[in-house]
Amino acid sequence: MFPIWIIAKREFTENIFSLRLFIGLIVCLALFVASTYVLIEDYEKRLSTHNAAEIKHRNALEEVKVYSDLRLDIAKPPEPLSVICLGMERQLGSTVKVSYEDVPTEAKILGGGNPLLNIFSAVDAVLMVQIAFSLFVISIAYDVICGERERGTLALVASNPVSKYHILIGKYLGGMASLLMPLAIGWIAAALLINVHPMIEFHTAEWSRFAGLFAALALYHSVFFLLSMLVSAITQRSARALVWLLFFWLVIVFITPNSAVYIAKQVRPIPSKSVVNMESAAIETAFKEKIRDYGRRHRSSSYLTSERSVISGHYPFAFHVLTGSREAMLWYLDGAQFYIPHRIEYAEQIGNLHRGYYRSLKRQTALAENLSRLSPAWVYYNISAGLSGTDLRRHERFIQQAQDYREGLMAYMQEQGAFSSISWFTSANLNDMPSQAGLTESDEGTFFENVTPKSWDDVERLDLSGMPVFSSEPVWGNVALSGVLPDLVYLMILNILLFLITGAMFLKSEVR
């Protein structure tokens, strides 16, 4: 083992004092700090917007006076680790509407955010590592073997009692140590910037995933270092090795992922979203026609109205009724008992339509993901997004949590009699309402003068203390790790295969 450490130390020392690594250190530090700072500012705005939306939502619940008004906007808080890997955090949205007539299937983007990021897409530390620093690894390692062969130093090293495998292992250890040093410094600088910011709270789970991100970074760069060693071992000239490596870099980082998306679109085409929207509109039109038909068959103009009442006296559908006769209330209740189950039924049809469309999107995406696994660059970014909680799986969990919450909310409303009593549209007590037969136009005003509350503003809010509360489950370390474990294993196996192939080719190659 002693010769390995000598070679590793020599390789490390040569790289450390090289101009290329010094430039890499400066660039790495500057880019990590700059991107982290920009994303921290963006996270702060998104968190402030989320908190403001939560307050607005709680205030809106304070104003709910009848069950027909019970609609909730629930939002997923921004992930703290999005300051390192933004992933799909901003693209997939973070807020959904939940009610008896809204089935959550897709999220909308909450307002706010850094306007700079609308120009410079998702420029995060992981993306820079994926693209820029993989190129930096090639610039350092492309001549690690063929360069020494050209200079004659490889033959000099091989003349000592040391095997080629010792040379290979020593060069790998020394080269990787020198490359990871500037990245580690940049990573630590980003960690310090995160740690001193008052709006970001990293706990043990976040710091462990932060360390996991660096481990994934090391595995990813190891792939490019070993690829550089392999090409350097089988080529005779450094310039040729550099050209080949730049070609492989383009294929790995850009061509393969984009080709995978193109192939997936051709193999598994999906209908346009406009088709789904048209089908949704057709379902909505059919629902409205059914409601209008019922209204026409049950319309009435025999009930008294008041300026303090929203009773229309024509169609038996209402969402807010301050007061009225007992017959009017029962008339509206009949309308509600027809309207509500049909509204829920058609909402489910629209929800199933969108869920089906999403499943087709998911099948196309799954094919693109599997094809993209030919690219270590895509695998690395997928691992990083998974560990950060900013990937597609986290978004899917949020949508599923919202759908489960809607079922709980519907069960709660059913238990409270929201769908089967006049509490759907009024806070009045049916037993306190006078009969229509005993109410004449002359004493209508007297009746309404004695009604309390006098206006809708005076109506007491609903007691929603027993209503289930939505909670977006955070991303725990074991959940994040289980989601990215196959890709981590893939990167490890790829490293082992590249090392074995490089060793086999190096053993066959001439040292001079």
PyMOL commands that set and color helices and strands:
alter all, ss='L'
color gray80, all
select helices_A, chain A and resi 2-16+19-62+67-69+80-83+115-118+125-141+146-151+153-158+164-196+204-234+238-267+273-297+326-372+376-388+392-415+422-424+430-432+441-449+456-458+477-508
alter helices_A, ss='H'
color red, helices_A
select strands_A, chain A and resi 72-75+95-98
alter strands_A, ss='S'
color yellow, strands_A
deselect
rebuild
show_as cartoon
